[in-house]
Amino acid sequence: MKAGDHRFVSSARSLAEFVAAWEACALTKSEFTHAAHVAVGAYYAVMHPSTAFERMKSGLIRFNESVGGVNSETSGYHETITRLWIEVLAKFVATNGFTDPWEAACAAVTEFGEARDLHRLYYSFDVLRSVEARRRWVPPDLMAEGSGTIERIPEKKPSLC
């Protein structure tokens, strides 16, 4: 699926408005799809590179609660998956030299918008299902960080929206 198939990346303005709506917890649960997670993560990687993870973490916790979700030992926010995705997106942004958040989000959604299970390349089922991985960062147990995540990032800019 191309990024242009998602309204939140139809323009730079729509992306900025979508991120603001998400930060204000003004979206429904169904509006915040995996592709939307990817777009926001890429946006943060460009706009707030040193705090992208912290922003995504606090935003996810707050958003989950705003739509009736519970951040517990078995559901809601997952530290390890969030950190893995932010690292993947930050590397994607850096490798491709993106300086425009909309261009980064479009390219990231095109590349990763349907890749909901990317984490399975790096983590076994049991590790990801553990309370420990949900609550704090756990390094990959199937593929070492840097031996898979980074090398799997495309090194050329995909076509934009």
Summary of the structure (lengths in Angstrom):
residues: 161
radius of gyration: 14.9
end to end distance: 10.6
largest distance: 40.9
contacts: 497
relative contact order: 0.17
helix: 58%
strand: 0%
